[in-house]
Amino acid sequence: MSWKFACLLLLLLLATPTPPAEAAEVSPLRPVSTYSIVARDPLTGDLGVAVQSHWFSVGALVPWARSGVGAVATQSLVDPSYGPLGLELMAAGKSAPRTLEALLLADEHPEIRQVAMIDAQGRVAAHTGTGCIPEAGHRAGEGYSVQANLMDPSTVPDAMAEAFEGAEGELAARLLAALDAAQADGGDIRGRQSAAILVVRAKSTGQEWNDRLVDLHVEDHPQPLVELRRLYQIHLGYARMNEGDLALERGELEAAELAYGEAEELLPGNLEARFWHAVALVNADQLEKALPIFAGVFAQGDNWRRLVPRLVESGFLPEDPAVVERILAAG
């Protein structure tokens, strides 16, 4: 346990309110972020955070989340330590409101911070310091908080909240709806540059890489939210491909075909999806279904045909000369 974390735990239990600090002299190199949302899915318990800013690589500093613990957005004149320290405090059993209280007490300049947190139980906490650049504010609802600074109109948080509450589908889709609503309402007075979304499972698997359901960043783009949605579409397509592979492993051919079909609809023209679909069918003794798929892929580039013998050598396709010959002759 670090000394700072130990001090924060002590502050959480013992500290009394202190007068706000005087305005800070802020380095021009410290990022100023714009609008974000933290939320918990009431059905699954999944936790997520999404953000957009006119600043390079906003996803490296603002969004933080951990399965079974909570999610944090730290922005304005950002102090990134609110993310990991906030998650540590919530992991130690403190609620989001108590966690944010402790971090603000330990901060020499809370007036320039904008921070929101949600814990695994859906408890929300948000803070917009008096030194945040207008328009700045936040709005907390049941299982979510939206916050914004440097906005063109003051109505951005309200637009985000209404969009999130009215959206349907998976948590990631609802988070994206909130970001889109912020931009449609006027967004950042400076414009737009980067965006990110992070969604983690309700309960940890013990494997951090498997706990992240969605983890996408747009570092620099003229329309970061459009690009973020494009990446999310690709993410969904590859997720369906993985579902198809697992279904084939279980011998569930109909489920596999359905998953692969959905993947190809989500990823039109994606040769990767089609090629590995065909490979999976061959390994499931479905060569006749695989051949026309191979033919379509090979028509787009002979490199895919030349890849086939390598897969045989590596054990990813059966070492059957007759099968390999038919695959190579496809198309």
C-alpha positions in Angstrom: 0.0 0.0 0.0 1.4 3.4 -1.0 1.8 6.2 1.6 -0.6 8.3 -0.4 -3.3 5.7 -0.4 -2.8 5.1 3.3 -3.2 8.8 4.0 -6.3 8.9 1.9 -7.9 6.1 3.8 -7.1 7.9 7.0 -8.6 11.1 5.6 -11.7 9.3 4.6 -12.3 8.3 8.2 -11.0 11.3 10.2 -10.7 14.4 8.1 -13.0 17.4 8.6 -13.9 19.8 5.9 -11.2 22.5 5.0 -11.6 25.8 3.3 -11.2 25.7 -0.5 -7.7 26.4 -1.7 -6.8 29.5 -3.6 -6.6 29.3 -7.4 -3.7 27.3 -8.7 -1.1 28.3 -11.3 -1.7 25.6 -13.9 0.8 24.3 -16.3 -0.3 24.8 -19.9 0.7 21.2 -20.6 -2.0 19.7 -18.4 -5.0 18.5 -20.4 -8.4 20.2 -20.1 -11.1 17.6 -20.9 -14.6 18.3 -21.9 -17.6 16.0 -21.5 -17.9 12.5 -20.1 -20.3 9.9 -18.5 -19.8 7.2 -15.9 -22.6 4.6 -15.6 -23.6 1.2 -14.3 -25.9 -1.1 -16.3 -28.8 -1.9 -14.0 -29.4 -5.3 -15.7 -25.9 -6.7 -16.0 -24.0 -4.6 -13.4 -21.4 -3.7 -16.0 -19.6 -0.5 -15.4 -18.5 2.1 -18.0 -17.1 5.5 -18.8 -16.9 7.4 -22.0 -15.4 10.8 -22.9 -14.8 13.2 -25.8 -12.5 16.2 -25.8 -10.6 18.8 -27.9 -7.4 17.3 -26.6 -5.0 14.7 -28.0 -5.5 11.1 -26.6 -8.1 11.9 -23.9 -8.6 8.2 -23.3 -5.1 7.9 -21.7 -6.0 10.1 -18.8 -9.8 10.6 -18.2 -11.5 7.1 -18.2 -10.8 4.5 -15.5 -12.8 1.4 -14.5 -12.3 -1.9 -12.8 -14.6 -4.9 -12.7 -16.6 -5.3 -9.5 -15.3 -2.0 -8.2 -16.3 1.1 -10.1 -15.7 3.7 -12.9 -14.1 7.2 -12.7 -13.9 10.2 -15.1 -11.3 12.7 -14.0 -11.2 15.9 -16.1 -11.1 19.7 -16.3 -7.5 20.6 -15.2 -7.1 16.9 -14.9 -5.3 15.0 -12.0 -5.1 11.4 -13.4 -4.4 10.0 -9.9 -8.1 10.4 -9.1 -8.6 7.3 -11.4 -6.3 4.7 -9.8 -6.7 6.1 -6.3 -10.4 6.3 -6.6 -10.6 2.6 -7.7 -8.3 1.6 -4.9 -10.5 3.3 -2.3 -13.7 1.8 -3.7 -12.0 -1.7 -3.9 -11.3 -1.2 -0.2 -15.0 -1.0 0.4 -15.6 2.8 0.4 -18.6 4.1 -1.5 -18.2 6.5 -4.5 -19.3 9.5 -2.4 -16.9 8.8 0.4 -14.1 8.1 -2.0 -14.6 11.3 -3.9 -14.8 13.2 -0.6 -11.4 11.8 0.5 -9.7 12.6 -2.8 -11.0 16.2 -2.8 -9.8 16.7 0.8 -6.3 15.4 -0.2 -6.2 17.7 -3.3 -4.5 21.1 -2.9 -6.6 22.5 -5.7 -10.0 20.8 -5.9 -11.5 24.0 -7.4 -10.0 23.2 -10.8 -11.1 19.6 -10.9 -14.1 18.0 -12.4 -14.6 14.3 -11.3 -17.3 11.7 -11.3 -17.4 8.2 -9.9 -19.8 5.3 -9.7 -19.2 2.2 -7.6 -20.3 -1.4 -8.1 -23.5 -0.8 -6.2 -24.5 2.1 -8.5 -23.8 4.9 -6.0 -22.8 8.1 -7.8 -20.6 11.0 -6.8 -19.7 14.1 -8.9 -17.8 17.3 -8.3 -17.4 20.4 -10.5 -14.9 22.9 -9.0 -15.6 26.6 -9.0 -12.4 27.1 -11.1 -13.6 24.9 -14.0 -13.9 26.9 -17.2 -17.5 27.7 -18.2 -19.8 26.4 -19.2 -19.2 23.7 -16.6 -21.5 21.5 -14.7 -22.7 18.0 -14.0 -26.0 16.1 -13.5 -26.3 12.8 -11.6 -29.1 10.4 -12.1 -29.9 6.8 -11.0 -26.8 4.8 -11.9 -25.0 7.5 -13.9 -23.4 10.9 -13.9 -22.7 13.2 -16.8 -20.3 16.1 -16.6 -18.9 18.8 -18.9 -16.7 21.8 -18.9 -15.6 24.3 -21.6 -19.0 23.7 -23.2 -20.5 26.1 -25.8 -24.0 26.0 -24.2 -24.7 25.2 -20.5 -27.4 22.6 -21.5 -24.9 19.9 -22.5 -25.2 17.8 -19.3 -29.0 17.9 -19.5 -28.8 16.7 -23.2 -26.5 13.9 -22.2 -28.7 12.8 -19.3 -31.8 12.7 -21.4 -30.1 10.8 -24.2 -28.7 8.2 -21.8 -32.0 7.7 -20.0 -33.8 7.3 -23.3 -31.3 5.0 -25.0 -31.7 1.2 -25.2 -29.3 -1.7 -25.7 -25.9 -2.5 -24.2 -24.2 -0.1 -21.9 -21.6 0.9 -24.5 -24.3 1.9 -26.9 -26.1 4.0 -24.3 -22.8 5.7 -23.4 -22.2 6.6 -27.0 -25.7 8.0 -27.3 -24.9 10.4 -24.4 -21.7 11.6 -26.2 -23.5 12.1 -29.4 -26.2 14.1 -27.6 -23.5 16.4 -26.1 -22.0 17.1 -29.5 -25.4 17.7 -31.1 -26.2 20.2 -28.4 -23.1 22.2 -29.2 -20.4 20.4 -27.3 -16.9 21.8 -26.6 -16.5 25.5 -27.5 -13.1 24.6 -29.0 -14.2 21.8 -31.2 -13.3 18.1 -31.1 -10.3 15.9 -31.4 -10.3 12.6 -29.4 -12.7 10.2 -27.6 -12.7 7.0 -25.7 -15.0 4.4 -24.2 -14.3 1.8 -21.5 -16.7 -0.9 -20.3 -15.9 -3.6 -17.8 -17.7 -6.6 -16.4 -19.8 -6.5 -13.3 -17.7 -9.1 -11.6 -14.0 -9.8 -12.2 -12.9 -13.0 -13.9 -9.5 -12.6 -12.2 -8.1 -11.8 -15.7 -8.0 -8.1 -16.3 -7.8 -8.5 -20.1 -11.1 -10.5 -20.0 -12.8 -8.1 -17.7 -12.7 -5.3 -20.4 -15.8 -5.7 -22.5 -15.0 -2.6 -24.6 -11.8 -0.5 -24.6 -11.6 1.8 -27.6 -9.6 5.0 -28.1 -9.7 7.6 -30.9 -6.5 9.6 -30.4 -6.8 12.3 -33.0 -9.6 12.7 -35.6 -11.7 15.5 -37.1 -14.8 13.6 -36.1 -13.8 11.5 -33.1 -17.3 10.3 -32.2 -18.0 9.1 -35.7 -14.7 7.2 -35.6 -15.5 5.8 -32.2 -18.8 4.4 -33.4 -17.0 2.9 -36.4 -14.5 1.2 -34.1 -17.4 0.0 -31.9 -19.1 -1.6 -34.9 -15.8 -3.5 -35.7 -15.6 -4.5 -32.1 -19.0 -6.0 -32.2 -18.2 -7.8 -35.4 -15.1 -9.5 -34.0 -17.0 -10.3 -30.8 -19.6 -12.2 -32.9 -16.7 -14.0 -34.7 -15.4 -15.2 -31.3 -18.9 -16.4 -30.4 -19.0 -18.3 -33.7 -15.6 -20.0 -32.9 -16.8 -21.0 -29.4 -20.1 -22.4 -30.8 -18.1 -24.5 -33.3 -15.9 -25.8 -30.5 -19.1 -27.0 -28.7 -20.4 -28.5 -31.9 -23.3 -26.1 -32.1 -23.3 -25.5 -35.9 -26.5 -23.6 -36.2 -25.4 -21.1 -33.5 -22.0 -20.8 -35.1 -23.6 -20.0 -38.5 -25.8 -17.4 -36.9 -22.9 -15.7 -35.1 -20.7 -15.7 -38.2 -23.6 -14.3 -40.3 -24.0 -11.5 -37.8 -20.3 -10.8 -37.9 -20.2 -10.5 -41.6 -23.3 -8.2 -41.5 -21.5 -6.0 -39.0 -18.2 -6.1 -41.0 -19.2 -5.9 -44.7 -16.2 -6.4 -46.9 -14.0 -7.5 -44.0 -11.9 -10.4 -45.5 -10.6 -11.4 -42.1 -14.1 -12.3 -40.9 -14.9 -14.3 -44.0 -11.6 -16.1 -44.2 -11.6 -17.3 -40.6 -15.3 -18.2 -40.9 -14.3 -20.6 -43.7 -11.4 -22.0 -41.7 -13.7 -22.7 -38.8 -16.2 -24.5 -41.1 -13.5 -26.7 -42.5 -12.4 -27.7 -39.0 -16.1 -28.5 -38.2 -16.2 -30.9 -41.3 -18.3 -28.4 -43.2 -16.0 -28.1 -46.3 -18.8 -27.7 -48.8 -20.1 -24.6 -46.9 -16.5 -23.2 -46.6 -15.5 -23.5 -50.3 -17.7 -20.6 -51.7 -16.5 -18.4 -48.8 -12.9 -19.2 -49.6 -13.6 -18.4 -53.3 -14.9 -15.0 -52.5 -11.9 -14.2 -50.3 -9.4 -15.5 -52.8 -10.9 -13.3 -55.5 -9.9 -10.2 -53.5 -6.3 -11.2 -53.1 -4.0 -14.2 -53.8 -2.3 -13.6 -50.5 -5.2 -15.4 -48.7 -4.8 -18.4 -50.9 -1.0 -18.5 -50.1 -1.8 -18.4 -46.4 -3.7 -21.7 -46.5 -0.6 -24.1 -46.6 0.9 -22.1 -43.7 -2.2 -22.9 -41.6 -1.9 -26.6 -42.4 1.7 -26.5 -41.3 0.7 -24.8 -38.1 -2.1 -27.1 -37.3 -5.0 -24.6 -38.0 -6.3 -26.6 -40.9 -6.4 -30.4 -41.3 -3.4 -32.1 -42.9 -5.5 -33.7 -45.6 -4.1 -33.2 -49.1 -7.5 -33.7 -50.7 -9.1 -31.0 -48.5 -6.3 -28.6 -49.0 -6.4 -29.1 -52.8 -10.1 -28.3 -52.9 -9.6 -25.2 -50.8 -6.8 -24.0 -53.0 -8.8 -24.6 -56.2 -11.8 -22.6 -54.9 -12.6 -19.7 -57.1 
